[in-house]
Amino acid sequence: MGFLKTCVLRRNACTAVCFWRRQVVQKPSVRKISTTSPRSTVMPAWVIDKYGSNEVLRFTQNMMIPMIHYPNEVIIKVHAASINPIDVNMRSGYGATALNMKRDPLHIKIKGEEFPLTLGRDVSGVVMECGLDVRYFKPGDEVSHKPKSLTHTQAASLPYVALTAWSAINKIGGLNDKNCTGKRVLILGASGGVGTFAIQVVKAWDAHVTAVCSQDASELVRKLGADDVIDYKSGNMEEQLKSLKPFDFILDSVGGSTETWALNCLKKWSGATYVTLVIPFLLNMDRLGIADGMLQTGVTVGSKTLKHFWQGVHYRWAFFMASGPYLDDIAELVDAGKIQPVIEKTFPFSKVPEAFLKVERGHARGKTVVGVV
């Protein structure tokens, strides 16, 4: 059963392939004609045949094992995978328009030909095969040089949330280990996968962190380094935050009504930035189509950016960005003991539907992981 559990919960997200990267692997100058060696052709997997609620998840023993089609691809034998809220949303059809365009840019296939579809973004395992142009990995590498201090279960919990948080904090927000000391950071939705990682990153960079979560998660976020904790269920959260000193940076993974008042908690005319992870890009494309959806998204972000700029603060959107170099930086922080994976619950492979339901219920305290091997 070893290899037969290879690419479970992922195949359509190629970013999951190149997580941990450190060194260039020298390859022979003579290339072989074959890109995929002879092996078993099917594997067990959880798939969906249509978009919908959790009942659409179906177990099969006969899912075709992916093959290398492009020279920059690798195949991974998956040991563990994790489930993110976006996986649950995609099960219901979220982002289907954009993802189908990526799979079939020339619109050759008819609607529905993406099924059976496997879901998932995070994996940890061992590289089995490499495309001809792959230089950083070789067969047998453990998750392409994952942090040495982590098990596969722990490593599978990090990449998607880590890169999403890193994108928001570093790439979009401009914070790093050289300019973050003493900065006041507010994290909305602090007990989830992105929030628990974000707390640890900015604390590693010596920021002052205020975390917003429910009371039963306060002990967790304090252990991760939060200096102040606000219970969003107790009294008027907006007034509580406004009573504190203004913030230099706000990371919002909650969205909704928070956007209407959160920017008032920033320091005016100081370069302070609000970054939200709740953006309408994929939803607009699903609702309006590709062209109109992109246009609507551009108008929305442009108008909000200008509006808040004239009020003395920066308004930004952020999302997952695949990056090998960023994961190298993250791996260094993990191995240095400055970041630890936060896993709320681990499910066996046979309980994937239960894992989806767990994530769908919300109120996460870290990540939900599925053991595969």
N, C-alpha and C positions, 0 to 999 in steps of 0.2 A: 504493500500500500504506500511505500515511501514516495515515489514520484507521482503516483496517481492523485496525490493531494497537492499538486503543484500550484497552479495559479488560481486557487479558490478565492472568491471575493475580489478578483481583479483580473482584468485583461484589457479593459477599455481605457484604463488610465495608465498610459505608458510612463507617467512621471513617477509612479510607484517603483519603477525598475531601478532608477539611479539614485538611491538614497545616500548611502555613505561612501564617499570617494576620497582616497588619499594619495594614491601613487599610480604612476603610469606603468602599465604592464607591457613589457617588450614582447612583440610577437614575431614569429619568423617572417622573413621577407617574401617567402613563397606562399601564396594563398591557395587554399583548397577550393575546389569547385563547389562542394556540398556545404550548405550552411546549417543543416540540422541532421544530426546523426540518427540512425535507425533506433527506434524505441517504441514503447507502447503508444497507442494513438488516442486513447481515451482516459478520462479521469473522473472521479466523483466531483460534483460541484453543486452549489446552490445557484439557481438561475431564475429569471422571470420570463414569462412568455407574453406578458402584457403589463402595462402600468396599472397600479392600483394599491390597495391596502396590503397588509402583511400576508394575506391569504395567497397572493400571487407568487410567493417564494416557493420554488419546487426543487426537490432534491433529485439529482440524476447521477447514475453511475457511468453515463456514456457521453459526457461532455468532451468534445474534441480538444486535445491538448494543443495549445498555441504553437505555431511554428515561427521561426525567424524569417521575416519578409524583407526587412531593411537592414543594412550593414551596421547601423548604430543600435540595434536592439539586443537585449539579453533575455534569457529565460531563467526564472528563479524557481527553485523548489521551496515552496512556502512552508515555514514552520509555524508562523502565527500571523494573524491579521487583526486589524482593529476596525471598528465601525464608527463612523462620524455622522452627525446630523444630516449632512449633505447626502450621504448614502441612502438614508431613509427618505429624504425628499425626492431623490432621483428614482427610487422605487415607485414613487407615485407620479413620475413623469416630469419632475422639475428639471429644467435645462435640456429637455429632449431636443428642442429645435437646434440649439447651438452644437450639441454633441453629435447629432446626426449630420450636421454640416461638416464637422471635423472628420467624421468617419467616411462621409461620401460627398466631398466638395463638388463633384460634377453632377450630383443628383441622378446617378445612374440607377440606384436601387429604388424600389417602390416603398411606400410607407409601411413600416412594420417589419422590414427585413433585418432590423438590428437584433431581433429576437431569435433564439434564446439569448438573453443578456445576463452577464455576470456583473455584479456590483462591487465596489470597494476601491479604496485609494491607498491604504497602508499595508505593507507587508514586511516581514523579516524572514530571512531564510538563507539559502545557499545558491550561488550562481551555478547553473548547470551548463548553459551554452552561451556563446557570445557571437555576435555578428562580426563580419570581417573587419569593420572599422573600429571596433571597440578596443580602446587602449588602456582604460583604467581598471578593467576587471579581467579575471580569468576564471575558468571553471573551477569550482571548489572554494572560491572566496566566500566568506561568511557575510552575507548581506552587503557585499561590496564594502568591506571594512567597516562594519558597524562599531559603535563604541565598545571597547573591550570589556568594560565593567558591566554591560547589560546582557541579560538573557534575551532570547528571541522574543519572548512574550513582552518584555519591557521595551525592547527596541521597536516592536510593531506599534506601540502606542504613541510614538513620537512624531514621525515625519510630517504628517499633514497638519497637525495643530502647531508643531514647531515652526514650520515654514510659513504658515499663515500668520502667526504671531510675529515672527521675525520680519516678515514683509511689512506688517503694520507699524512695528516699533522702529525698525532700522531703515528699511528702504523708503517707506512713505513718511514716517514720523521723524526720521533723521537722528534718532538717539543711538548712541554707541558707548563703548567702554571709556571713551575719552571725554565725552561731554555730558554724561548722565549724572555725575556725582551731585547730590543735593537736589536734583530736580524732583518736583512734586508730581507724582503720577497717579491718576485715578483709573481703576479698572472696573468696568461695569460687566457683570457676569463673570465674576472672578473664580467661581468654583468649577467651571466647566473645563474642557480639555484645553482650549486656547488660553483661558484665564489663568489656570494653574501654571501653565508654562510661562506666560507673560510675567506673572509675579516674580518667578525665579530669575528670569533674564534681567529685568530692570534692577532687582535687588543685587544680582551679581555685579551690576554696574554702579552700585551704591546710590540708587535713587530712594526717595521716600515714597512708599506705596500705600495708597488708600484703596481697599478692596470692598466692593459692594456685592453681597450675596445674602442668602438667608441665614438665620441664626444657627441652624444645625450644621452649617458649613464653616462657621467662623473659626473653629479650632483648626480645621484643615488649612485654611488660607494663612492663619497666623504662623503655623508650623513652616509654611513655605516662605515666610518672610514678610508678610503684610504688616505694616506699622499700625495702621488704623483699619478697623472693619466696621462697615455700616450695614445694618440689617435692613434690606429694602421693604420688609414687612412691618417694621416698627415706625409708626408715625409717618411724617412727611419726609420722604427721602430727599426730595429736592431742597427743602429748607435746611435739612441737616448738612447737606453738602455745601450749600451756600454760606453756612455759618463758619466753615473752615477756611483756611487760607486758600487763595486761588491756585489752580493747578497749571503746570507747564505742558502736560500731555494727558489726554484722555483716550483710552481704548474702550470702544463700545462694541460688545458682541451681543447685545440685547436688542437694540433698535427700538422701533415703535415710538412711543411718546417720549422716550428719553432724549431723542434728538431735538425736541422742541425747547428743552431747558438746559441740557448738559453743557452747551457751549458757553452759557452764562457763568459757569464755574471756572473758566479759563482766565489767565492773566491777560488783560487787554494790551495790545500794542507791544508785545514782548516776544513775538514769534511762537506763542503757544499754539498747540495743534490738537484738534479733535479728529480721531480716525475711527470710522465705523466699518464693521465687517458685514453689516446688513445692507446689502445693495440690491437694486432692482434690475441689474443687467440681464441675467438669464430669464427672470420673470417677464421682463419687457419683450424679450425675443420670443418667448413661448406665447405671449398674449397678442403681440402685434406683428410677428414675423421678423426676419433677420434685419432687413433694411430699416423699417420703421422702429423696431425695437432698439437698434443701435442709435438711431437719431434721437429718440425719446430719452435714452440714457444719457447721451451727450448733453442735451438741453438741461436735464435735471441736475447733473453734477456741475455743469457750468454755472447755472443760475445760483445754486447753493454756495458754490465756492466764492463767487463774486459778492453775494449778499453778506457772507460772514467776513470776507476780507475787509469790507468797508466798516465792519464793526470791530476790527482790530484783532481777529483770530483767524486761524487757518482751518478750513473744513476739507477733509480728505476721505476718500474711499480706499479700502485695501482688500486684498483677497489672496488666496494661496498662490505662491510663485515657486515653481520648481527650481532648485538651485543646488548643485553639488558643492560649490564653495561655501554656501551658507550652512549646509549640513556638516561640512568639515568644522566650521566654527562652533556649531552646536555640539558636535561630538567632543570637542576639546573641553567645553564647559561641563559636559556630562562626566567625562573621565576625570575631571578635576574636582568632582563632587559638588559643583555649584548648581547643577540641575539634576533633579531626579524625576523619573517617570511617575505619574500619578494614575494608578489603575484602580477603578472602583470595583469592577467585577470581570472575571474571566469565564467564558463559556466554552464547552467542548464544540467541536465541529458539527456534531449532530444537533446542537441547539441553536443554530444560526437564527431561526425565526424568533426565538426568545430574546436573543441579543438585540435584534432589530426593535422589538417591542420595548426593551429596556431603554434604548436610546430615544425611541419615539416619545416615551413618557416625559422626557426632559428632566430638569433638576439634577443634572449630572454632577458628580463629585470626581472629576477626572475622566478617564477613558474606559471604554468597554472593549475587551479584547477577546478574540476567538482563537483557541488553540487548534492547530491543524495537524501537526506531527507530535 
